[in-house]
């Protein structure tokens, strides 16, 4: 298991999309939301994404393909 800290920034067209729910159901990762700010035109979340290394990497790739900006914050934490 690994845990990766990141900031996710959502453009206006994705603010209402169930992105976090899809991470859990489609990618088998566990998000731990540390901070967030969402309004009608944009949103951001600082979270830790935990799971098997391949699942976390796949989830990050999917987020980027979906249009979410992913900024990694610090090192990967092995657990």
C-alpha positions as CSV (number, residue, x, y, z in Angstrom):
1,X,0.0,0.0,0.0
2,X,1.1,3.5,-0.7
3,X,-0.4,6.9,0.0
4,X,0.2,9.9,-2.3
5,X,-0.5,13.5,-1.3
6,X,-1.9,15.7,-4.1
7,X,-3.9,18.8,-4.9
8,X,-6.7,18.2,-7.4
9,X,-8.1,21.2,-9.3
10,X,-11.4,20.9,-11.1
11,X,-12.5,23.1,-14.0
12,X,-16.0,24.4,-14.1
13,X,-17.3,21.6,-16.3
14,X,-16.2,19.0,-13.7
15,X,-17.2,20.7,-10.4
16,X,-20.5,18.8,-10.2
17,X,-19.2,15.5,-11.5
18,X,-18.8,12.6,-9.0
19,X,-15.0,12.3,-9.5
20,X,-14.1,11.2,-5.9
21,X,-16.9,8.5,-6.0
22,X,-15.5,7.2,-9.3
23,X,-12.0,7.0,-7.8
24,X,-13.3,4.7,-5.1
25,X,-15.6,2.5,-7.2
26,X,-13.7,2.3,-10.5
27,X,-10.1,2.4,-9.2
28,X,-10.2,0.9,-5.8
29,X,-8.3,3.7,-4.1
30,X,-9.1,5.4,-0.8
31,X,-9.1,9.2,-0.7
32,X,-8.5,11.1,2.5
33,X,-9.7,14.7,1.9
34,X,-7.6,17.1,4.0
35,X,-8.8,20.5,2.6
36,X,-11.2,21.6,0.0
37,X,-12.8,24.6,-1.6
38,X,-15.6,24.3,-4.2
39,X,-17.8,26.9,-5.7
40,X,-19.9,27.1,-8.8
41,X,-17.1,27.8,-11.2
42,X,-14.1,25.8,-9.9
43,X,-12.9,23.7,-7.0
44,X,-9.8,22.2,-5.5
45,X,-9.2,19.4,-3.0
46,X,-6.0,18.5,-1.1
47,X,-6.1,14.8,-0.4
48,X,-4.1,11.7,0.2
49,X,-4.9,8.9,-2.2
50,X,-4.1,5.4,-0.8
51,X,-4.1,2.0,-2.3
52,X,-2.0,-0.5,-4.2
53,X,0.7,1.3,-6.3
54,X,-0.8,0.3,-9.7
55,X,-4.3,1.4,-8.6
56,X,-3.0,4.8,-7.3
57,X,-1.0,5.4,-10.5
58,X,-4.0,4.4,-12.7
59,X,-6.3,6.7,-10.7
60,X,-3.9,9.6,-11.2
61,X,-3.7,8.9,-14.9
62,X,-7.5,8.7,-15.1
63,X,-7.9,12.0,-13.3
64,X,-5.5,13.8,-15.7
65,X,-7.3,12.3,-18.8
66,X,-10.6,13.4,-17.3
67,X,-9.4,17.0,-17.1
68,X,-8.6,17.3,-13.5
69,X,-5.3,19.1,-12.8
70,X,-3.2,16.9,-10.5
71,X,-0.3,18.5,-8.5
72,X,1.7,16.0,-6.4
73,X,2.6,17.3,-3.0
74,X,5.7,15.8,-1.5
75,X,6.8,12.2,-1.4
76,X,4.9,9.0,-1.6
77,X,4.4,7.6,1.9
78,X,4.7,3.8,2.2
79,X,2.4,2.2,4.7
